[in-house]
Amino acid sequence: MEESPTAGSGRFPFPFQPYTIQEQFMEALYAALDQGKVGIFESPTGTGKSLSLICGALTWLRDFETKMKQEACQLLLEEEKGAVTETEGRSRAAAEPDWVSDFIQKKAQRDEVSKMKDEELKRRRRDERLQMIRQNVQLKYVMKRKCEDEDEEAHKLLQESLSVNEEEEHNEEEAGLIVADYESDDEATPKSRVEDEDDLEEEHVTKIYYCSRTHSQLAQFVREVQKSPFGSSVRVVSLGSRQNLCINPEVQRLGSIQLMNERCMELQKNKHGKEAVQREQKRPRGVAKATCRFSGYEVTMAMRDKLLTEVQDIEQLVELGHKTHTCYTHATHTHLPAAQLVVLPYQTLLHGVMRRASGIQLQGQVVIIDEAHNLTDTLTAIHSVEVTGVQLCKAHSQLTQYLSRYRTRLKAKNLMYIKQILFVLEGLVNTLGGKVGENPNSRRTEPGTELQTINDFLFRAQIDNINLFKVQRYFEKSSISRKLGSFVEHYDGAAVHLHASSSREKRRPDGLGLFLQSLHAEPRPVPSQDHKGAEEEPHTRSSPMMLVESFLSALTSANKDGRVVIQRHECVARCSVRFLLLNAALHFAELLKDCRSVIIAGGTMQPVAEFRDHLLISAGVQKERITEFSCGHVIPPENILPIVLCVGPSGQELEFTFQTRDTPKMMEEAGRVLCNLCHIVPGGVVCFFPSYEYEERILGHWQSSGVLQRLSVKKKIFQEPKKASRVDQVLSEYSRCVKLSIGTGSGLTGGLLFSVVGGKMSEGINFSDDLGRCVVMVGMPYPNIKSPELQEKISYLNKNMPHVDGRSPGSSLVENLCMKAVNQSIGRAIRHRGDYACVVLLDRRFSRTATLQKLPGWIRPHARTHSSFGTAFASIRRFFLEKKTKQQES
């Protein structure tokens, strides 16, 4: 990998002269990768973190590849020398006994023959695969010509034989729905077509896996790669979901990712394999099985050269797919081994099943996790599973019908495990207060919540005698969930696609089809006000068994690492069982063990102790392998004014605890502070409240007391919408108001935006320049300490983690969750080198030393605590007057 000419200096190519902190960042990153360390890197937004990651990591990769080539050359030279020595040795060995020479010669011949056989086998497999593709193309062409040229008599014969062929087709489809023979839990899985192709796959080169939260963030990162000095030389592959990349209209219209995945696998199953080709050859015109015309070996190879020579983001890849009629999702299997940089979402990397399904191999590779401030929560969410009562009932009904239909065609082991799964499902339904075979919508229950250990839950459901490890293995090896999904899809629409001709006897839906139609047609009661959204998700209509499989897999976790939450509502259909992961390090450990190096990066990583202690050390990483790096901001110190305000204008102490924050005097004092700030702060003010509930309460009080009217005299008021679809509209109106009011002399000096910590505007939104001249934090946004989930997490940490500085790890977790939310919110303001802003923290508890230490590194040194409102107000006024004077002079 060669870099283009740059304006940077030193060993790191850069598109311009880097800041000092960027050079420090790249040096620390290079050292961590070179030494195989696990790094926690913090670099504030606006400091060019993405570009520093790109140039630092790709410089290391370039040097590493050069080093590997040099070592390979050295080995070749040594081998050549060894060959010469071997020749000389043979000459000297002429005097040895004949039987020794014969043995050596025959061994060499056997090795050579074995090597030739392996190469011949691989060549033959390639030829067979290409021949199969050519046969498909030729077959379709011949069939088309044949059908165009045949006369009416031949056509009539074809019609007469159609019913026979259709019966054969139906039998073939039935065979595809039946699980393969399952003889033993310990036997190796038969080698599949995919595994055969893996034998032909290129060896994975050393690569960097970069992941972030959203597709938009990944696309932005790829655009940074394009602009970097490595943009013309690095080989990049972007991985994403079918919802973002699929170009097949038949699959796209399904909407749900679960349905899309199932349909895509079905289309691929129809396309590949010798059996599929043989069926295609025998099948008459008009009854061809559906396949995906956008995938296949020749199709994906047509895209390969362009993808590995040009860096392209997700939008460009989709556009390229439409132009070339190529499915990029399937092309990645071919492209991945040769890629040097792989860009992918969190879930694909952090979830083991998705990782393996995507062909990701982490052994000896580098992983960079960006925007990682919520990494622990993300790992917990990805591996926590919830199944509703209606999903459990449907899974049981579908599997019962499947067993009824194929009982005589299933081997003993299959029958045994299917009956075990049915037994487990019945136990889970009983736990929710339901009964299999009854309509879950009509079965009433008493609302409530229970939280149990895994072992207690298994006893409660009376499934503790079932070996869930063997059941999990059966799920994986038999693909029963996918088979069941195809079975349901096949017979659910039986009334439509089994009617081949009106002249023949029509097949009617059998017991399964009728049952499913009646179940789908069941009228549902309107959900209660406190449980909107408990409606069945669209994807569960196809195969809820996949969700059940994930839930049962989660139950194989150690008893201490998880809990089960039983949530009951007014009817069984809306009740649920949810597995709650307590130990996020459990699933992160595999990634840490396999990778050469893992970098956890973000704009705000404080408090770092949570990542180090709860995620890395708990996963088995030695302290010596962990490295930490945090840099300041590129802005000069005089451009940031962080203030902890302990008292208000009337002398009222500011402490928004749960007991005092609802009192009229506390809400009125907060209103006075905000009114004073709006009179001296130009442009936009963003005010964060700890929750939506408190925002409604305090705004209601301000409305009745006249505070909102006084605020609106100086700034137009906006409020964060509850609907995500309206966020862009509110931001656009707020931005327009701020820009129009600056310097117009209209009386208004900008806008005031009320937001919520952890809401839609506390992350990922830029309030740069005049949009965020002041950020106000009202109170400390502690999480709900009464939450059963949080209580269990606290209990788990207190039992399994050591106390630090006399504080329990549980209490540290609560404060860490609070401060992480605060840091994300106040980081919305300053976004580039020339920006400036004031941050006001309205609560005396922020002045505690331990709390101040958890502020971001670029804010902490400049934070000032004020016990008098007068001194704080004077410093804020002076701050903005100085900026105004400086702007006028320039």
N, C-alpha and C positions, 0 to 999 in steps of 0.2 A: 504494500500500500504506500503510494507516494503522495506527498502533499503538494499543493500548489504554492506559488510564491505568496508570501504574506507580509503584512506590515508589523507583525509581532517580532519580538526579539527573544533570544535565548533558544532553548531546545523545544519550546512549545509553539508550533505554528498557530497564528492567530490572525483574524481578518483586519485587526487594527492593533495599535499599541495597548496591551492589556493594563488594567489597573493593577496596583501592587497586590491588592487582596486577591485578585484573580490569579496572579502568578503564584501566590502562596497556596491558594486552593489547589491549583494544578500540581504543584510540587508535592503537597500532602497526599493528593489522590494517586499520583504516580507511585509514590513510596508504598502506599497501602496495597495497591495492585501488585507491585513487584514483590512485596514480602508476603503476599497471600493473607492479608489481614481483613478483619471485619471492621468497617469504618462507619462512624456516625458523623455526617458532614452537615453543617448549618451555614447557609449563605443567604442573607435577606433578599427579598424580591427587589429587583432593580440593580443587583450587583452582577448580572450576567452569569447566573449559576448554570443555566443550560449550556451555554457556549463553553464555560469552563469545564463542565463534565465531558462535553464532546471532545474538545481539544486535548484535555489531559488524558482521558481514557484511550482515545484513538492513537495518541502519541505512544502510550505504553504498548498498545497492541502492535503498532508498526515496529517498535523496537524488539518486542517479543518475537514476532515473526522473523525478523532479521536474524535474531539470535538462534532460533530454531533451524533456519536454513544453514547457518554457519556450522551448527553442530551436526546437521545431516551431511554436509560436505565433508566434515572431518571424519564421520563414520564411513563414508564411501572410500575415502583415502585409506583408512585403516583396513577396510575390507579388501581393497586392491592389493595392499601390502600383504595381507593375510593370504590372498590367492597365490601371490608369488611364492610366499613361504611354503604354501601347501604343495606347489609344483616341485619345489626343491625337496620337500619332505618325501614326495612320492619317488623321486629319483633315489633318495637315500634308502627308501623302504624296499628297493628292488631285491635286496638280499633277504627280506623277511620271508617267512614260510608262505607257500601258495594259499593255504586256507585263510590266512589273515588278509591277504590282498583280495581274495575272492569275496570275503565277507564285507570288506569296506566298499568294494565296487558294487556288489548287489544292493547294499543299503543305499548308496547314492542313486542307483537306478530306481529303486522303489520310491525314494523321496521325489525324484523327478517325475515318475509316472503319476504319483498321487497329486502333485502340483498341477500337472497337465489335465488330470481328470477334473479337479476343482474348477480350473479355468474353462474347460469344455462344458461343464455343467452350467456355469454362469452364462456362457455364451449361448447355450441351447435355450436357457430360460428367456434370455432377451429376445432371441429369434422367435420363440413360441409366442411371446407377448405381442411382438410386432406383427407376426403372421395372423394372430387372432384379430387384431385391429383391422388389418387389411381384409380379412375374410368378412368382417362385419360390413365394411364399406362395399366390397364386391357383391356380397349377398343382397344388400339393399338395392343396388343398381340392377342386378339380374332379376330380382323379384318385380321391380318396377317395370322393366321391359317385358317381362313375361306376362304381367297382368295387362299391359297395354295391347299386346299382340294376340291374346287368347280370344277365341270366338265365343259365341253365346252358349254353345253346348258345354264347353269346358267351364264356363262361368257357372252354369247350372250345376255341374258336378261338384264344383267347389262349394256352392251353397249347400248342397246335400250333405257334404262332409263336414260342414261348419259345426254342426252340433256335436259331432264326435270329437273334433279338434278342441272345441270349447270345453268338453268334459275333461280332456287331457290337460288343457290349460288350468282348469279349476283344480285338478289333482296336483299339478305342479305347484300352484300357489299354496294349496293346503300343506304340501310337504315343506314349503319354506317357512310355515308358521310353527312347525313342530320343533321343539328343542332337540338338539343332538343327543345321542346316547351319552349317559353320564354314569360311568362304571365305578369310579373311585374318587375320593376327595383328594388323593395324593398324586394321581396320575398327571403327567404333563399334558397341557392342552395341545390338541393336534395342530400342526403347523398350518396356518391359513395363508390365503393369497397375499394378504398384507405383509405377513412375516416373510413370505418368499421375496416380496419386493424389497423388504428391508435388507435382504442379503445382497441385493444389487445396489443399494443406496451408497452414495459416497460417504467417506468418513467425515465426520463433523470437524471442521477446522475450529481452532480456538476463536471464540466469539464473545461479544458483550451483549447480554440481555438487558435492555432498558425498559422499565415498566413505569407507568403512571396511572392515575385514576380514571381519566376519561379519554375518549377518542379525540376530542378537540385538543387536549393537552398533548397527546401523542402526535397529532398532525402538526402542532406548533413546533414540537421538538424536531420532527423530520425536516421542517422548513429551516430550522436553525442548522441542521446538518448540511442541507443544500447550500446554505450561505457560507459555511465554514470552509477552511482550506482543504478539508478532506471530502468535500461534496462531489468531486469528480472521480474519486478513486475508491471510496469505501463501498462494499457490497451490503446493501440494506434490505431486510425483509420486514414488513409490517404484518403482525398478526392481529386479527380482530374477529368479532362474532359474525355469524351469517346475517344478522340483522343489518349490519353495516356494509358487508361485502358481497352478499349473494346477488346475482343478476338474473337468476331464473325466475320469471314472473310467477310460475306455478308455486314456487316455494316462498317467494316474497309475500304473496297475498295472505299467507297464513298468519303473519304478524307475530305470533308467540314464538320465542326462541326455542322452546321445547318442541313445538310442532314442526318448526323449520328443521331442526336437527334430525328429528325422526324421519321426515319426508326425504331429506337429503340422503340419509343412510339407505333408505329404501330404494331410491333412484340409483344409487351407486351399486347396491346389491344386484339390481336388475342388469346393470351394465357389464359387470366384471365376472370372470370365472368361465371355465370351459362349459359348465352346465348351462350358463346363460346363453353362450354362443350356440350350443346344440339346440336349445329351445327356440332360439331365433331362426335357426335353419329349418326347423320343422313347422314353425308357426305360419299359417296362411296369412295372406294380406288382410289387413284390417283388424287384427287382434294382437298386434305387437305390444309388449309390455312397455310401460313408460320408463324412459331413462333420461338422464340429464345430458342435453346436447352441448353443454358448456364445459364438460369435463372429459378427461381421458388422457392417455399418455401423450399422443401426438399433439393434442390441443394445448396441454399445459407446457409442453416443450417449446411450442411456438412463442410462448410468453417469456420463457426463461431468460434468453439473452438480453431482452430489453430491461427486465427487472433487475438483473444483476450488474447492469452497466449504468443504470440511471437511478438516482435516489428519488423516490416518489412517495407522497403521503397518501392517506386513505382515499381522499377524494379523487386524486389522480389515478389510483389503482382501479377504483370502480369505473372511472371513465375509460381507462385502458381496457378493462374487461368488456365493456359494452362495444368498444370499437373492434376488438379482436374476437368477440364472442367466446371469451375464455373465463372460466371460473377461477378467480384468484385464490379462493379458499382452498381448492384442491391443488392448485399449483404450488402452494407453499411447501407441501410434502417433498417436492423435488428441489425447491429453492433453498430450503433451510440448511442443509449440510454445508453449502458453500458460502453462506452469509457470514459476514464479519460482525454486523450489528443487527440485532433483532429487537424490534420495537413492539411492545405488547401491553395489554391492559393488566391490572393487578390480578384479577381473578384467574386468568389463564396461567400465570406464573405461580401463584400461591396455593392453588388447589391441585393436589397430586393427580387426580383423575383427569382433569382438563389438561394438565401439563403433559401427561403421557399421551393423551389423545391428539395433542398438537404436534407430537414428534420432538418435543424439547428434551435435550440431553444436557444435564447440568454438570456431569463429571468433569472437573478441571476447568470449568468455565467461569466467567465473571458476570455477576448480577449487580445492576444498579437500580435501586428502588427510589424513585423521585416522589416528591410530594408525600413524604412518608410520615407526616406528623400524626396521622390516624392509623398507622400500620397495625398496632395491636388490636384496635377496634375492628379493622378490616378483616384480619385473620379470624377473629371471634365470629364476626357476622357470616363470613364465607362458610365456616364449618359448623354453624348452628342451623338446625333443620326443624321446620314446623310442618306438621301434617294435620289437616282438619278431619272432622268426623265424616263428612261427606266423601272425602278422598279415600279414607280407610274403607268405608262401605262399598264404594265403587270398585276399589282394588279387589276386595273379597269377592264381589259379585262377578267381576270379569274373570278372575282366576278360576272360580267355581265353574263357570260356563266353559272355559278353556279345558279344564280337567274332564268335564262331562263329555265334551266332543271328542277328545283325543285319548281318553283313558286306555283304550285297547291298543294304541300305537305307541305308548310311552313305556320305556323300560322301568324296572323296579326302582332304581335310584331316583329317577325323575319323579315318579309317583310319590316316593317317600318325601322328597324335599318340597314338592308342591303342597302336599298335605301339611307339612310343618309350617310352611309360609301361611297357609290358610288358618292354621291353629294360632299362629302369632297374631294375625290380623284380627281374629275373633277376640283374642285377649285384649288387644288395644281398643277395639270398639267397646267392649264391656267396661274397660277402665273409664271411658267417657260417659258411661251410663246408658249406652245403646245396646242393640242386639242385632247381629247380622241377619239379613233377610227382611228386616223392617225398614220402612222409609225413615231415613235420619232426619228429615224435615218435620215429621209429625211426632217424633219422640221427644218429650219435654224433659228438661234437666234443671237442676237448681244452680244458678250462677255462682261462681266462686273460683278461686285460684289456689292450687297446691303446688308446692315445690318439693321434689324428692331426690334422693341420691339415685344413681343408676341401679344399684342392687335392690333398693327398696321398691323402685318402680317395676323391675322385673318380677319381684315377688308379688307385687300388687296386681300385675297383669297376668300372673300365673304362667309365665313363660320362662321362668328361671331354669327349667330343665331342658330348654332348647339350646344347643350349641350354636350361638349366633356367628361364631367365627366360620363354622362350616357352611352355614346358610349364606353368609356373605360371599364365601368362595364359590358357592353354587350360583349365586346371582352373577358373579363376574364371568365364570366359565360357560354358563349356559345361555347368557344374554336373554334370560326369561322376561325381563322388563320390556325390552325392545320387541321380542316376539309377541308378547301380549298386546303391546301397542299396535303392532301391525294387524294382529288378529281382530282387535276391536274396530280398527279403521276399516278392515275388509268387510266385516259382517254388519257394522253399524250402517253402512251404505248399501247393504245387500239388495235392498229393494230397487236400487238404481242400476248398479253396474252388473248385476247378475241377469238382467233382462236382455238377452241377446236378440231375440226376435219374437214378434207377436205371433208368428206362425207356429212357434214351438211352445211347449209347456213352460210357463213362467215359474222361476224359482221364487218362492216367498221367503221373507225373513224367517229364520229359524228362531228357536227359543231365545238365543242371545240377542238377535236383532230386535225382536219384539220387546224384550226386557229393557234394553238400552233406550229404545224409542220411548217407552213409558216413563223411564227414569228421567230422561232429558225433558219430557213434556210435563213433569210434575210442577205444579205452581208453587212458587216459593213465597214464604211470608216476607213482608218488608222487614229489612234488618232494623234492629233497635238503634237508637240515636247514638249510643255509646259504642256501637260495634259496626259502624259503616266500614266497608272495605273487607268484611269477612266473607264477602261473596266469593264463590269458587273462582279461581283464576282460570282464564281461558285454556291454558295448556293442560290443566288437569282433566279436561274432557277426554283427552286421548289416552294417556297412560299415567294415572296416579301412582302406579307401581314403582316408577322411577324415583318418586319422592319417598315412598315407603322404603325402597332399597337404601337411599341415603340416610334415612332415619335409623334403620336397623344397623347400618354400618357405624353410625355415630355411637350407638349403644355398646359397641365393642371397646370403647375407650375405658381407661382405668376409672374405677369408682370415684377417685378423688379429683379427676380432671374435668368432670362435667356434672350437670344436674338436668333433671327433666321437669319442665313446668307443665302442669295440667290446667288448662284454662277452660272453664265451663261457662256456656251462655244459655240462652233460653231454649235451644234445641240442640240435639246431638250433631246436626249438620254443621253448626258453627262452633262447636267445641273443638279443642285442638290439644295435641301434645307437642311440646317443643323441646328439643335437645339444646341445652345452653352450654357452650364450651367455656370452661373457666381458665384453662391453661393454653394460651395462644402459642406458647413456645413448643407445644407438642407437635404441631404441624410445620413449624418453621425450622425445626431441628434437622429435618431431612435435607432441606435446601442448603442450610449452613454446612452440613457434613459433606455434601457432594461438591460444592463450588470451590473453586480456587480462592475467590475473594467475593465478599458481599459488601456493597456500599449502600447505606441508608441515608438519603439526603432530603433536605427540605429547607424552606425559607425560615421556618421557625421550628426548631426541634426541642426547645426547652419544654419541660424539664427532661434532660438527657438521662437522668438516673432510671427513669421508667423503662426506656429502651434497653439500657445496659443490664439492669438487674432482672427485670421481669421477662424480657424477651431473649436476650443473648446468653447471659450466664445460666438462666434456667434451661436453655436449650443445649447446654453442655459446652459452650465456648469458653475457653480459658481467658482470664483477664489479660494475659500478655498478648493475646491475639486481637484484642479490641483497641482501636485507636479513635480518638475524637478530634474533630476540627471545627472551630467556629470562628468566623471572621466578622469584622465590623461592617458597617454600611459604607457605601461610596460617598454618601452625603457628608458635608462638613458638620462638626458637632453643633455649630450654631443654628443648623436648620431643623433641629428637633428639640421640642420642649415637653418632656414628660413630667406631669405633676400629679402627686397623690394629694387629694384634697380631703382633709379630716373634718372640717367644719364648714357650714354654709354662711351666707351673708348675715343671718340673724344670730349667729353663734351656736346654732343647733348642731350637735355632733352628728356626723354622717356615718351611720352604720346600718346597712340595709339587711339585717338578719331576717330570718323567717318570722320572728316574733314582732319586729318593729317596722318592717318596710311598708306595712299596710296602714300605719297610723297616719292621720291627716297631716300632722306636723312634719313627718318625714317626707311625705309626698310633696307638700308645699315648699319645703326647703330645697328639694331637688328642682322644683319649678323655678325658684328664685335664682339658683345657680345657672340654669340654662338660659333664663332671660338675660342675665348679666353677660354671659358669654356671647349670645347672639348680637349684642350691641357692639362688641369690639372685634368679633371674628369676621373677616371678609369671606365671601364665597360660600362654600357648603359646609354644614356641620352634620356629622353622622352620629346619632345617639343610640347606643345599644342598651337594651333591657335584658335581664336574665332569662325571661320566658315570655311566651305569647300571652299567658294568663296575666302576668304582672303588667305587661304593656297595656292591655285592655283596661285593667283596674286603674293604673295611674293616669292614663289618658282620659278616662272617664271622670276622674277627680279634677284634673286640670280643666276639662271642658266646663264643669259646673262652677269651678272657682275663678274662671276667667284667665287662667294662665295661658291657654292655647291662643286666646285672642291677643294677649300681649305679645306672644311669640310671633304671631302672624303679621304684626306690624313691621317687623324687621326682616323676616324670612318666610317664604312660602313653605307650607308644611306638607310633607309627603310621608306615607306610611308603607312599610314593606307589605306586599300582598301575601295572602295565604295561598293563593293559587300560583303555581310555578309558571303557568302560561302568561301571567300578567307582569312578571318580573321585568322583562325587557321594556315593556311599555312604561312602567313607573320610572325605571332608570333613565329612559330617554326623556321623559317629561322633566325629571329632576335635573338632568344635565342641561337641557335647554333653558330651564329657569335660571340656573346658576350662571350660565354664559351670558344670557341676555341682561341679567340684573347688574353685572359688574360694570361699574363706571357709567351707568345710564342716568343716575340722579333721580330714579323713580321712587326712592325711599327704601325699596327692598335692597338688601345687600347679599342676596343669595337664597339658598334653600336649606331647610332643616328636614333631614330624613330620619324617621324613627325605624329602627331595625331590632332584630332579636339575635342574641348570641346563639350560634349553632343553626341559625336560620338560613334563608336563601341568599342573604347578602353578607354573611360573615366569612365566607370562603369563596375564592375564585373571582371576586369582583374587585375592580380597580377604581379607587376613588383618588385618582392622582390630581395634582395641581389644585385648581380652585374647587374641584368636586369634594375634596376632603381636607380642608384647612384645619379642622379640629375634629377629633374623635373623642366622644364622651362615653365612659363606661359607668352605668348606674348600678352599683352593687357588685357583688361577686357571684357569678353564675354557678353555684355548687349544684351537682346533680341531686336527684331525689334520693335522699339517704334511706327512705322507707321502701324503695323498690326491692322486691325479693331477689331479683337478679343481682343488683349491686350488693345487697347484704351477703349473698353467697360468695361473690367475688372477694369481698372484704374478708370474710371468714376463711376462704381458701388461702389468701395471701398471708393472713396472720398465722396460719398453721404451717405454711410451707416456706415462708421467706423470713430472713433474719431482720431484727429491728435495727434501724439506722439512727444514730444520734438520739437514742431514747424514744424515737417515734415508731409506732407500729406501721408496717407496710400498708395496712388497710387505710389508716388515716392519711398516709402519704398519697395513696391512690386517689382519694376523694379530692385532695387539694391539687394534685396533678391534673385531674380531669378538668377542674375549674380553670387552672392557669393556662392549660393548652387552649381552651376555648377563648380565654381573654386574649392570648397572644395572637391567635388567628384573626380576631376581630380588629384589634388595634393595628395589625399589620396591613390593613386595607389602604392606609393613607399614603405613606411615602413610597413612591414607585420608581423613582429615577434620581440621578445625581443632583439635578437642580431643584428638586421638589423640597417643600418644607411644610411642617404641620405641628400642631400642638395636640398632645394626648392627655386627657384629664380623667383620672381614676377616682370616682366618687365613692369612697368608702375608706374609713381609717384603717381597716384590716389590711389594706394594700401596703401599709407602712411597715408591717412586720418584716424583720430581716429575712426570715426564711421565705416569705412570699416574694420580696423584692428580688431575691436570688433566682427566682424562676421566671423572671421577665426575660425577653430576648436579649442576647449579648450586646446588640447595637443600641438598645434602649436603656438597659440597666445602669450603665455608668453615669447617665445624664439625668436620671430620675431624682426629683426633689420633693420632699414631703413638706406640706404647709399646714401648720396648725392654726393659721389665721387666713380667713378668706381675703382680707385686704391685701396681704403680701402676694398671695397667689394671683389675684386679679391684676395687680400692678405688673407682675412679671409677664403675664400673658399680653397685656396691653403693650408693654414695651417691646415684646417679641414681634408683634405684627406691625408696630410703628417702624421698627428698624427695617423690616422686610419691605415696607412700602417706600421708605426713604431710599433704600438701595435700588429698588426697581425704577424710581423716578430719576435717580442719578445715572443709571445705565441707559 
